Amino acid sequence: MIRFLTLSLLIAISIPVLTIAQQTETLFSGDVSHGGFGAPIFGVTSINGEASYLRGTRGAWMLKFRDGHAVNIGGGWYRTQSGFDAVNWPAGSETPEMRTNYGGFELEYLNRSHKLIHFGAQVMIGGGTVQFRDSDIDLEKRSDRYFAIQPGLNAHMNITNWFRISGGIFYRVADGVSLEGTSNSDISGTSAILGLRFGKF
């Protein structure tokens, strides 16, 4: 009985000590500050063998580390502002216009983001839809969905504490397109994108 009471007392004393000694493990530790931004997007992209204007929006949660490196976690959405012609269309008939929009999860790394001009790399993983602009076109299938991944490189300039300008070159890779007038390789293409970022940096 005395042995049992002694063991119980030792366990009761050791529990608080062990609790104090244990530290919660986290993905991001140390001196990390948080922010975020929203940004209208303007650009030009190559699609179906021609240039088309891009518009869109981006938003992200920003994690900034003591050494100036930062990670943005968020999403983006892009659409062709101008239509583009279908490819490989039968001769003798009017070539219809098409349009697409795509978006998804975005992850971006920034190198020394406290500097006036700094650089980063990002990737978007998501999907999109391509369709004919004329909904009355005489086809059995007028639209299709596809998988999209878009890596790219950005250059950034800090204008104020709450406003930054970014510009970059990206390459969109599309997969799963099965629609007359376009294909995976036609939807895939290079984009030049300008972003106006407003937020807390």
Order of alpha helices (4+ residues) and beta strands (2+ residues): alpha-beta-beta-beta-beta-beta-beta-beta-beta-alpha-beta
